[in-house]
């Protein structure tokens, strides 16, 4: 079959009129004619002919053997390590594919097709490229001479429909009671950072959290690659950073976009991820009247998120460390840590309030923490609950929003009847 496919592929390429732009229907018609002319001499089932047609069309117009994985909604990640090794993450588990590219040249052809669609280039002088597919999937490409084992592609796919908070509750990411607590914090305008490791579900959780933003808000979203799927907001502005062009200039960074967004009269700013000196601009926005802003960052814990924010701020501006920490404690109200557990499920493992000590430095106060059941620790599956630890201390925004009583009721519910009488009072830090 492979020899026959190669023969038909070469025939199709020879017959295609490359002097003009061809539609998909025209390409398929040429493929059909070539298949019929070659297979008339010998028997080939209709199923095999249809498979040949699909494979050849995918090689010419799409992503070759990767197309079948791109069309599979259960596949969340595709990893190509050279032309002969392909791995996929499906339903949270990693598998090695039995497919491979015919050659490194064919793999490079697919890569060039991907990056060309984003007006970018990849070659020996620019071997690392980030791109985005039309469906929103994020693509990272590394080629020779950096990739010693051959061209590498990593594709992060996103669901066609954003996860709602009730979906995450159903999946066990957090409890309905804690989700209600977060809803009230978002409505009241608390500035929230979501942190976690790679693949922990930060963006998914940010999407779900954003559905609690009041519908009459003006929102500006800022991302490296557009992934957020904000629903229910009519007054929405979406901004995406732009890398250097082929000439090596005209890049537009996250920092540039945050500064521009401040002139757009946003009620709230959502930054997909802060990973560099843009942190100082994000903190400045949170400190200058844009309450209710949201963002994500890579960190192994809530405590690490504070350290990382300090480091990122210093990357963007030379400030005394005390001033940096004071900026953080003043700007950020809540940090939520999400983790990918050993059974591949994603869970909220900690929610902290950011306070300030007498010197103005950040002080974390744990509000909710995931505690695994003792019996679960000996099994592959992870079972546990996101338990109430102590009550929220800073309630000014809730009071201003007229949500104090509602929040108190929600907090009592989250604490549960067993611990309702053990609430840690505001002054007991």
VOPAGU-2260 file (C-alpha; in pm, 1 decimal, decimal comma):
REM VOPAGU-2260
SITE   aa  ch    i         X         Y         Z
SITE  UNK   A    0       0,0       0,0       0,0
SITE  UNK   A    1     284,6     236,7      80,0
SITE  UNK   A    2     444,1     185,6    -264,3
SITE  UNK   A    3     106,8     240,5    -431,4
SITE  UNK   A    4      49,1     554,0    -224,3
SITE  UNK   A    5     389,8     692,7    -326,4
SITE  UNK   A    6     314,8     619,5    -690,8
SITE  UNK   A    7     -23,4     794,4    -681,2
SITE  UNK   A    8     118,6    1084,8    -479,3
SITE  UNK   A    9     385,4    1152,0    -742,5
SITE  UNK   A   10     124,2    1128,4   -1016,8
SITE  UNK   A   11    -102,6    1378,6    -839,7
SITE  UNK   A   12     182,5    1626,2    -790,1
SITE  UNK   A   13     266,7    1605,6   -1162,3
SITE  UNK   A   14     -94,1    1668,9   -1265,6
SITE  UNK   A   15    -170,7    1958,3   -1029,4
SITE  UNK   A   16    -171,2    2301,8   -1191,3
SITE  UNK   A   17      61,9    2492,8    -960,0
SITE  UNK   A   18      30,2    2813,9   -1164,0
SITE  UNK   A   19    -290,2    2907,9    -979,0
SITE  UNK   A   20    -460,6    2862,5    -643,3
SITE  UNK   A   21    -647,2    2532,9    -636,6
SITE  UNK   A   22    -952,4    2461,4    -423,6
SITE  UNK   A   23    -977,6    2150,6    -207,7
SITE  UNK   A   24   -1242,0    2010,4    -443,7
SITE  UNK   A   25   -1009,2    2046,8    -741,8
SITE  UNK   A   26    -725,6    1872,1    -558,5
SITE  UNK   A   27    -958,8    1589,7    -452,7
SITE  UNK   A   28   -1078,1    1548,4    -811,3
SITE  UNK   A   29    -719,3    1504,3    -933,9
SITE  UNK   A   30    -652,4    1253,2    -655,4
SITE  UNK   A   31    -966,0    1055,5    -746,3
SITE  UNK   A   32    -866,6    1039,9   -1114,0
SITE  UNK   A   33    -516,4     921,7   -1031,6
SITE  UNK   A   34    -643,6     654,3    -790,4
SITE  UNK   A   35    -887,6     524,7   -1050,7
SITE  UNK   A   36    -629,2     520,3   -1329,5
SITE  UNK   A   37    -380,7     323,2   -1118,5
SITE  UNK   A   38    -617,9      83,2    -943,0
SITE  UNK   A   39    -826,3      -9,1   -1248,1
SITE  UNK   A   40    -556,8    -260,7   -1336,6
SITE  UNK   A   41    -597,7    -447,8   -1007,3
SITE  UNK   A   42    -862,9    -493,7    -742,5
SITE  UNK   A   43    -870,8    -246,5    -453,6
SITE  UNK   A   44   -1164,0    -222,3    -213,8
SITE  UNK   A   45   -1363,6      97,4    -177,9
SITE  UNK   A   46   -1240,7     129,0     181,6
SITE  UNK   A   47    -877,0     115,8      69,3
SITE  UNK   A   48    -943,1     369,9    -207,2
SITE  UNK   A   49   -1103,5     609,9      38,9
SITE  UNK   A   50    -810,2     568,6     276,3
SITE  UNK   A   51    -565,4     640,6      -6,0
SITE  UNK   A   52    -765,3     948,1    -102,1
SITE  UNK   A   53    -765,5    1077,3     256,1
SITE  UNK   A   54    -395,1    1011,0     316,8
SITE  UNK   A   55    -282,6    1175,0      -7,3
SITE  UNK   A   56    -507,5    1477,3      44,8
SITE  UNK   A   57    -378,3    1517,7     400,6
SITE  UNK   A   58     -21,2    1501,9     270,0
SITE  UNK   A   59     -90,8    1775,8      17,4
SITE  UNK   A   60    -325,8    2010,0     195,8
SITE  UNK   A   61    -322,2    1937,8     566,6
SITE  UNK   A   62     -84,6    1797,2     827,4
SITE  UNK   A   63     -25,4    1453,9     677,8
SITE  UNK   A   64     -52,1    1177,0     940,8
SITE  UNK   A   65    -111,8    1429,3    1219,4
SITE  UNK   A   66    -449,4    1517,9    1068,0
SITE  UNK   A   67    -623,7    1215,4    1219,3
SITE  UNK   A   68    -509,8    1320,0    1567,0
SITE  UNK   A   69    -612,3    1680,9    1507,9
SITE  UNK   A   70    -961,4    1555,0    1423,4
SITE  UNK   A   71    -983,3    1342,2    1738,6
SITE  UNK   A   72   -1139,5    1547,0    2021,0
SITE  UNK   A   73    -998,5    1308,9    2284,5
SITE  UNK   A   74    -638,4    1398,7    2186,7
SITE  UNK   A   75    -510,8    1692,5    2392,1
SITE  UNK   A   76    -141,0    1691,8    2298,0
SITE  UNK   A   77      65,1    1574,7    2000,9
SITE  UNK   A   78     443,4    1535,9    2032,8
SITE  UNK   A   79     662,3    1465,4    1728,7
SITE  UNK   A   80    1022,3    1373,6    1815,5
SITE  UNK   A   81    1178,9    1348,3    1471,7
SITE  UNK   A   82    1000,7    1194,1    1175,4
SITE  UNK   A   83     985,2     840,0    1319,7
SITE  UNK   A   84     856,1     900,3    1675,6
SITE  UNK   A   85     510,0    1040,1    1750,1
SITE  UNK   A   86     345,1    1046,5    2092,8
SITE  UNK   A   87      -6,2    1159,1    2178,3
SITE  UNK   A   88    -186,6    1240,7    2500,0
SITE  UNK   A   89    -535,9    1096,5    2484,7
SITE  UNK   A   90    -787,8    1119,7    2766,4
SITE  UNK   A   91    -506,9    1225,3    3000,0
SITE  UNK   A   92    -274,7     933,4    2917,2
SITE  UNK   A   93      35,7     922,7    2699,4
SITE  UNK   A   94      61,6     678,4    2407,9
SITE  UNK   A   95     316,2     609,0    2138,2
SITE  UNK   A   96     162,6     625,7    1791,8
SITE  UNK   A   97     209,5     345,1    1541,0
SITE  UNK   A   98     228,4     612,4    1267,8
SITE  UNK   A   99     534,6     797,7    1146,2
SITE  UNK   A  100     633,5    1039,0     870,7
SITE  UNK   A  101     786,5     896,4     555,9
SITE  UNK   A  102    1098,1    1108,9     590,5
SITE  UNK   A  103    1244,4    1410,7     764,4
SITE  UNK   A  104    1182,6    1608,2     445,7
SITE  UNK   A  105     810,6    1533,0     467,0
SITE  UNK   A  106     802,3    1638,5     832,6
SITE  UNK   A  107     979,1    1965,2     745,6
SITE  UNK   A  108     723,2    2022,5     468,7
SITE  UNK   A  109     442,4    1999,7     726,3
SITE  UNK   A  110     630,2    2233,0     960,6
SITE  UNK   A  111     681,0    2491,0     685,7
SITE  UNK   A  112     311,3    2470,5     603,3
SITE  UNK   A  113     219,3    2535,1     967,8
SITE  UNK   A  114     448,9    2834,4    1022,6
SITE  UNK   A  115     368,4    2986,8     682,7
SITE  UNK   A  116       4,3    3002,9     787,7
SITE  UNK   A  117     111,0    3236,0    1071,8
SITE  UNK   A  118     341,5    3444,9     852,5
SITE  UNK   A  119     648,5    3305,9    1025,5
SITE  UNK   A  120     954,5    3117,3     914,5
SITE  UNK   A  121    1174,5    2838,4    1045,0
SITE  UNK   A  122    1526,2    2758,4     925,4
SITE  UNK   A  123    1877,1    2707,1    1058,7
SITE  UNK   A  124    1907,3    3070,1    1166,8
SITE  UNK   A  125    1558,3    3065,3    1327,8
SITE  UNK   A  126    1517,6    2707,7    1451,0
SITE  UNK   A  127    1262,9    2779,6    1728,0
SITE  UNK   A  128     915,8    2904,8    1637,6
SITE  UNK   A  129     579,4    2938,0    1812,2
SITE  UNK   A  130     266,9    2931,8    1599,1
SITE  UNK   A  131    -107,5    2883,9    1621,3
SITE  UNK   A  132    -331,0    2668,6    1404,0
SITE  UNK   A  133    -664,8    2797,7    1268,6
SITE  UNK   A  134    -853,0    2601,1    1537,5
SITE  UNK   A  135    -656,3    2777,5    1812,2
SITE  UNK   A  136    -415,9    2492,3    1888,9
SITE  UNK   A  137     -75,7    2609,4    2012,5
SITE  UNK   A  138     228,6    2483,6    1819,8
SITE  UNK   A  139     593,7    2488,9    1925,8
SITE  UNK   A  140     854,7    2390,1    1667,6
SITE  UNK   A  141    1226,0    2319,7    1715,0
SITE  UNK   A  142    1436,5    2214,8    1414,2
SITE  UNK   A  143    1799,3    2139,3    1337,3
SITE  UNK   A  144    2064,4    2233,5    1438,2
SITE  UNK   A  145    1906,5    2281,7    1783,7
SITE  UNK   A  146    1697,5    1961,2    1772,3
SITE  UNK   A  147    1962,2    1690,1    1743,8
SITE  UNK   A  148    1714,7    1405,9    1688,9
SITE  UNK   A  149    1539,5    1587,2    1406,9
SITE  UNK   A  150    1255,0    1839,2    1375,9
SITE  UNK   A  151    1029,5    1845,3    1681,0
SITE  UNK   A  152     667,6    1958,0    1700,7
SITE  UNK   A  153     459,2    1996,6    2015,6
SITE  UNK   A  154      91,2    2075,3    1960,8
SITE  UNK   A  155    -127,5    2171,6    2255,9
SITE  UNK   A  156    -490,7    2129,1    2158,7
SITE  UNK   A  157    -782,6    2294,3    2329,0
SITE  UNK   A  158   -1144,0    2180,1    2349,0
SITE  UNK   A  159   -1382,3    2325,1    2092,3
SITE  UNK   A  160   -1598,2    2444,2    2378,2
SITE  UNK   A  161   -1455,6    2600,9    2692,0
SITE  UNK   A  162   -1499,1    2414,6    3019,7
SITE  UNK   A  163   -1754,7    2579,0    3246,0
SITE  UNK   A  164   -1705,5    2581,6    3620,9
SITE  UNK   A  165   -1981,7    2323,3    3665,9
SITE  UNK   A  166   -1785,9    2088,9    3438,5
SITE  UNK   A  167   -1479,0    2128,5    3659,1
SITE  UNK   A  168   -1691,3    2061,8    3966,8
SITE  UNK   A  169   -1823,7    1744,1    3803,0
SITE  UNK   A  170   -1467,8    1635,7    3721,8
SITE  UNK   A  171   -1365,8    1686,5    4085,3
SITE  UNK   A  172   -1131,9    1981,6    4023,0
SITE  UNK   A  173   -1297,4    2164,0    4312,4
SITE  UNK   A  174   -1620,2    2150,7    4511,6
SITE  UNK   A  175   -1937,6    2338,4    4425,7
SITE  UNK   A  176   -1913,1    2527,9    4755,9
SITE  UNK   A  177   -1560,9    2655,4    4679,6
SITE  UNK   A  178   -1665,7    2739,6    4323,7
SITE  UNK   A  179   -1936,6    2961,3    4472,2
SITE  UNK   A  180   -1675,3    3130,2    4693,2
SITE  UNK   A  181   -1461,6    3204,5    4385,7
SITE  UNK   A  182   -1765,8    3337,3    4199,2
SITE  UNK   A  183   -1825,6    3594,5    4471,9
SITE  UNK   A  184   -1458,4    3694,8    4478,4
SITE  UNK   A  185   -1457,0    3749,5    4102,0
SITE  UNK   A  186   -1780,8    3949,2    4109,3
SITE  UNK   A  187   -1646,7    4163,8    4394,3
SITE  UNK   A  188   -1334,5    4247,4    4193,1
SITE  UNK   A  189   -1056,4    4058,3    4369,9
SITE  UNK   A  190    -734,4    4037,1    4167,7
SITE  UNK   A  191    -658,5    3669,6    4119,8
SITE  UNK   A  192    -348,7    3480,0    4004,3
SITE  UNK   A  193    -374,8    3115,0    3899,9
SITE  UNK   A  194     -51,0    2919,9    3924,5
SITE  UNK   A  195      61,0    2564,7    3851,5
SITE  UNK   A  196     297,4    2355,0    3646,9
SITE  UNK   A  197     290,5    2285,6    3275,0
SITE  UNK   A  198     -28,7    2106,8    3173,4
SITE  UNK   A  199    -193,0    2156,9    3512,7
SITE  UNK   A  200    -496,6    2329,0    3362,8
SITE  UNK   A  201    -424,3    2695,2    3439,9
SITE  UNK   A  202    -575,6    2830,9    3118,8
SITE  UNK   A  203    -877,8    2601,2    3146,3
SITE  UNK   A  204    -939,4    2720,0    3500,4
SITE  UNK   A  205    -891,7    3083,3    3399,9
SITE  UNK   A  206   -1153,6    3036,1    3128,2
SITE  UNK   A  207   -1396,4    2887,4    3377,2
SITE  UNK   A  208   -1329,0    3160,2    3631,9
SITE  UNK   A  209   -1386,2    3434,5    3374,2
SITE  UNK   A  210   -1748,3    3327,5    3326,1
SITE  UNK   A  211   -1820,3    3484,2    3667,1
SITE  UNK   A  212   -1723,3    3832,7    3545,2
SITE  UNK   A  213   -2032,8    4057,4    3530,9
SITE  UNK   A  214   -2169,5    4077,8    3176,3
SITE  UNK   A  215   -2165,8    4459,5    3170,8
SITE  UNK   A  216   -1786,5    4475,8    3220,2
SITE  UNK   A  217   -1541,2    4593,3    2955,3
SITE  UNK   A  218   -1268,6    4328,6    2932,7
SITE  UNK   A  219    -932,1    4333,8    2755,7
SITE  UNK   A  220    -757,3    3996,6    2716,1
SITE  UNK   A  221    -384,4    3982,3    2643,5
SITE  UNK   A  222    -207,6    3664,6    2532,8
SITE  UNK   A  223     103,3    3533,6    2362,1
SITE  UNK   A  224    -116,2    3300,0    2157,4
SITE  UNK   A  225    -493,5    3345,3    2171,1
SITE  UNK   A  226    -631,1    3055,7    2379,4
SITE  UNK   A  227    -889,0    3212,2    2607,9
SITE  UNK   A  228   -1254,2    3157,2    2524,6
SITE  UNK   A  229   -1432,5    3431,3    2716,6
SITE  UNK   A  230   -1809,5    3383,7    2704,2
SITE  UNK   A  231   -2098,9    3614,0    2786,3
SITE  UNK   A  232   -1906,0    3944,1    2758,9
SITE  UNK   A  233   -2017,7    4172,5    2475,2
SITE  UNK   A  234   -1766,1    4450,3    2546,0
SITE  UNK   A  235   -1457,1    4235,2    2487,5
SITE  UNK   A  236   -1124,9    4331,0    2328,2
SITE  UNK   A  237    -882,4    4048,4    2245,1
SITE  UNK   A  238    -512,7    4130,2    2196,3
SITE  UNK   A  239    -238,2    3892,2    2089,3
SITE  UNK   A  240     138,3    3947,5    2100,1
SITE  UNK   A  241     329,5    3939,1    1772,8
SITE  UNK   A  242     683,1    3802,1    1729,7
SITE  UNK   A  243     947,8    3950,4    1506,2
SITE  UNK   A  244     870,3    3939,8    1137,0
SITE  UNK   A  245    1094,6    3788,8     869,9
SITE  UNK   A  246    1316,0    4099,7     878,6
SITE  UNK   A  247    1363,1    4055,9    1253,9
SITE  UNK   A  248    1171,1    4358,0    1379,7
SITE  UNK   A  249     822,0    4497,0    1455,8
SITE  UNK   A  250     764,8    4259,2    1748,0
SITE  UNK   A  251     480,4    4349,7    1985,1
SITE  UNK   A  252     526,9    4209,9    2334,9
SITE  UNK   A  253     290,5    4138,8    2622,1
SITE  UNK   A  254     433,2    4447,7    2792,4
SITE  UNK   A  255     340,8    4660,7    2491,9
SITE  UNK   A  256     -12,5    4524,0    2494,9
SITE  UNK   A  257     -63,3    4578,4    2868,8
SITE  UNK   A  258      46,6    4940,3    2832,5
SITE  UNK   A  259    -185,3    4984,2    2533,3
SITE  UNK   A  260    -476,8    4824,0    2719,3
SITE  UNK   A  261    -459,9    5087,8    2992,9
SITE  UNK   A  262    -569,3    5344,2    2732,1
SITE  UNK   A  263    -870,4    5135,8    2631,4
SITE  UNK   A  264   -1070,9    5206,6    2950,1
SITE  UNK   A  265   -1091,7    4844,3    3061,4
SITE  UNK   A  266   -1281,3    4747,4    3373,6
SITE  UNK   A  267   -1071,4    4433,6    3401,3
SITE  UNK   A  268    -760,2    4302,9    3229,4
SITE  UNK   A  269    -698,5    3932,8    3173,4
SITE  UNK   A  270    -342,4    3830,2    3087,7
SITE  UNK   A  271    -318,6    3470,6    2964,6
SITE  UNK   A  272      20,0    3418,2    3127,2
SITE  UNK   A  273     283,3    3641,1    3284,6
SITE  UNK   A  274     631,2    3501,9    3231,6
SITE  UNK   A  275     873,6    3795,8    3209,2
SITE  UNK   A  276     911,9    4167,0    3279,6
SITE  UNK   A  277     544,4    4214,0    3188,3
SITE  UNK   A  278     476,0    4126,5    3553,1
SITE  UNK   A  279     552,1    4483,5    3662,4
SITE  UNK   A  280     301,2    4622,1    3412,0
SITE  UNK   A  281      37,3    4371,1    3520,4
SITE  UNK   A  282      86,8    4459,6    3887,5
SITE  UNK   A  283      72,7    4829,5    3801,0
SITE  UNK   A  284    -259,1    4773,9    3621,3
SITE  UNK   A  285    -399,0    4590,0    3923,8
SITE  UNK   A  286    -284,3    4876,3    4146,3
SITE  UNK   A  287    -436,6    5152,0    3932,5
SITE  UNK   A  288    -807,4    5084,5    3941,5
SITE  UNK   A  289    -845,5    4766,6    3736,6
SITE  UNK   A  290    -984,4    4551,6    4014,6
SITE  UNK   A  291   -1096,6    4203,5    3921,6
SITE  UNK   A  292    -805,4    4140,3    3685,4
SITE  UNK   A  293    -694,8    3781,6    3629,0
SITE  UNK   A  294    -373,9    3613,6    3516,5
SITE  UNK   A  295    -177,1    3288,8    3531,1
SITE  UNK   A  296     183,6    3198,8    3595,5
SITE  UNK   A  297     408,3    2894,5    3619,4
SITE  UNK   A  298     488,9    2801,5    3979,5
SITE  UNK   A  299     503,1    2489,3    4194,8
SITE  UNK   A  300     308,7    2646,4    4482,2
SITE  UNK   A  301     144,8    2969,0    4592,5
SITE  UNK   A  302     464,7    3058,1    4778,0
SITE  UNK   A  303     669,9    2999,4    4463,7
SITE  UNK   A  304     434,7    3227,4    4269,5
SITE  UNK   A  305     530,5    3515,6    4497,2
SITE  UNK   A  306     901,8    3443,2    4441,7
SITE  UNK   A  307     853,8    3415,5    4068,1
SITE  UNK   A  308     662,4    3741,7    4053,3
SITE  UNK   A  309     952,5    3911,3    4234,6
SITE  UNK   A  310    1199,3    3769,5    3983,3
SITE  UNK   A  311     985,3    3865,9    3683,9
SITE  UNK   A  312     932,9    4220,5    3809,1
SITE  UNK   A  313    1310,9    4263,5    3843,1
SITE  UNK   A  314    1346,5    4141,9    3483,1
SITE  UNK   A  315    1136,1    4438,9    3373,6
SITE  UNK   A  316    1251,1    4712,0    3609,0
SITE  UNK   A  317    1533,4    4772,7    3854,6
SITE  UNK   A  318    1356,4    4827,5    4185,9
SITE  UNK   A  319    1446,1    4766,4    4552,0
SITE  UNK   A  320    1323,6    4421,8    4656,9
SITE  UNK   A  321    1107,4    4569,5    4934,0
SITE  UNK   A  322     930,0    4791,4    4680,2
SITE  UNK   A  323     870,6    4490,3    4456,2
SITE  UNK   A  324     718,0    4288,6    4738,9
SITE  UNK   A  325     501,6    4582,1    4845,4
SITE  UNK   A  326     370,9    4606,9    4487,4
SITE  UNK   A  327     277,6    4238,6    4493,7
SITE  UNK   A  328     103,4    4247,1    4831,9
SITE  UNK   A  329     -88,6    4556,5    4727,5
SITE  UNK   A  330    -192,3    4427,9    4382,5
SITE  UNK   A  331    -266,1    4056,2    4421,3
SITE  UNK   A  332    -555,4    3949,9    4642,8
SITE  UNK   A  333    -588,3    3575,5    4580,7
SITE  UNK   A  334    -356,1    3302,1    4448,7
SITE  UNK   A  335    -504,1    2970,5    4334,3
SITE  UNK   A  336    -276,8    2670,9    4279,0
SITE  UNK   A  337    -386,8    2395,5    4040,3
SITE  UNK   A  338    -201,3    2066,2    4008,4
SITE  UNK   A  339    -194,5    1769,5    3778,2
SITE  UNK   A  340    -217,1    1470,8    4008,1
SITE  UNK   A  341     -49,0    1132,5    3963,1
SITE  UNK   A  342    -369,7     988,8    3812,1
SITE  UNK   A  343    -361,9    1268,7    3548,8
SITE  UNK   A  344    -660,5    1452,0    3697,8
SITE  UNK   A  345    -640,7    1825,6    3761,2
SITE  UNK   A  346    -736,3    1966,3    4099,1
SITE  UNK   A  347    -728,6    2293,3    4285,0
SITE  UNK   A  348    -487,4    2212,3    4566,7
SITE  UNK   A  349    -463,2    2544,7    4746,6
SITE  UNK   A  350    -628,0    2886,4    4763,0
SITE  UNK   A  351    -440,7    3159,1    4946,1
SITE  UNK   A  352    -516,3    3518,0    5035,1
SITE  UNK   A  353    -228,2    3762,7    4992,7
SITE  UNK   A  354    -185,3    3992,2    5291,9
SITE  UNK   A  355      99,0    4222,9    5396,3
SITE  UNK   A  356     311,1    4210,2    5709,0
SITE  UNK   A  357     411,0    4523,2    5901,8
SITE  UNK   A  358     679,9    4600,9    5640,4
SITE  UNK   A  359     441,7    4556,7    5349,6
SITE  UNK   A  360     587,9    4224,1    5235,9
SITE  UNK   A  361     351,0    3952,3    5106,2
SITE  UNK   A  362     209,6    3717,4    5365,3
SITE  UNK   A  363       7,8    3417,4    5245,7
SITE  UNK   A  364    -298,4    3307,3    5438,0
SITE  UNK   A  365    -430,2    2964,3    5335,2
SITE  UNK   A  366    -807,2    2965,0    5287,3
SITE  UNK   A  367    -861,5    2620,5    5131,9
SITE  UNK   A  368    -626,9    2325,7    5088,5
SITE  UNK   A  369    -663,9    1986,7    4919,4
SITE  UNK   A  370    -619,5    1696,7    5157,0
SITE  UNK   A  371    -590,8    1348,3    5016,6
SITE  UNK   A  372    -756,5    1056,8    5190,0
SITE  UNK   A  373    -512,0     822,8    5365,9
SITE  UNK   A  374    -647,5     518,2    5180,4
SITE  UNK   A  375    -607,3     700,6    4847,8
SITE  UNK   A  376    -232,6     751,4    4901,6
SITE  UNK   A  377    -177,2     379,9    4843,0
SITE  UNK   A  378    -371,4     368,1    4516,1
SITE  UNK   A  379    -321,1     508,5    4168,1
SITE  UNK   A  380    -637,4     717,7    4182,2
SITE  UNK   A  381    -638,8    1034,5    4390,2
SITE  UNK   A  382    -929,7    1095,0    4626,8
SITE  UNK   A  383    -961,9    1382,7    4865,8
SITE  UNK   A  384   -1136,6    1710,6    4934,2
SITE  UNK   A  385   -1056,9    2079,4    4908,8
SITE  UNK   A  386   -1104,3    2163,6    5274,8
SITE  UNK   A  387   -1172,8    2493,4    5442,9
SITE  UNK   A  388    -877,5    2616,8    5653,9
SITE  UNK   A  389    -961,4    2970,3    5762,7
SITE  UNK   A  390   -1181,3    3258,5    5656,7
SITE  UNK   A  391   -1099,9    3545,6    5424,4
SITE  UNK   A  392    -941,8    3841,0    5600,7
SITE  UNK   A  393    -960,8    4130,8    5351,5
SITE  UNK   A  394   -1332,9    4188,9    5291,9
SITE  UNK   A  395   -1340,4    4552,6    5182,0
SITE  UNK   A  396   -1419,7    4467,6    4818,9
SITE  UNK   A  397   -1698,4    4232,9    4924,1
SITE  UNK   A  398   -1843,3    4510,7    5140,9
SITE  UNK   A  399   -1820,9    4765,1    4857,4
SITE  UNK   A  400   -1997,8    4520,0    4624,7
SITE  UNK   A  401   -2273,1    4454,7    4879,5
SITE  UNK   A  402   -2181,1    4085,2    4901,2
SITE  UNK   A  403   -2071,3    4051,4    5263,6
SITE  UNK   A  404   -2374,1    3859,9    5388,5
SITE  UNK   A  405   -2386,9    3635,4    5082,2
SITE  UNK   A  406   -2017,0    3560,6    5117,9
SITE  UNK   A  407   -2050,0    3479,0    5488,0
SITE  UNK   A  408   -2321,9    3226,0    5406,8
SITE  UNK   A  409   -2112,8    3074,7    5126,6
SITE  UNK   A  410   -1810,4    3054,3    5353,3
SITE  UNK   A  411   -2009,0    2877,6    5623,8
SITE  UNK   A  412   -2133,2    2630,6    5363,1
SITE  UNK   A  413   -1779,3    2571,5    5232,4
SITE  UNK   A  414   -1651,8    2520,0    5586,1
SITE  UNK   A  415   -1914,7    2251,8    5642,8
SITE  UNK   A  416   -2127,0    2186,7    5946,6
SITE  UNK   A  417   -1843,8    2000,8    6124,4
SITE  UNK   A  418   -1610,4    2299,9    6117,4
SITE  UNK   A  419   -1862,3    2584,4    6105,7
SITE  UNK   A  420   -1788,9    2671,5    6466,0
SITE  UNK   A  421   -1414,2    2673,8    6411,6
SITE  UNK   A  422   -1388,1    2973,3    6180,0
SITE  UNK   A  423   -1065,9    3168,4    6225,5
SITE  UNK   A  424   -1167,1    3527,8    6289,5
SITE  UNK   A  425   -1027,8    3824,0    6095,8
SITE  UNK   A  426    -785,9    3925,2    6365,4
SITE  UNK   A  427    -645,5    3577,7    6429,8
SITE  UNK   A  428    -370,7    3563,0    6168,1
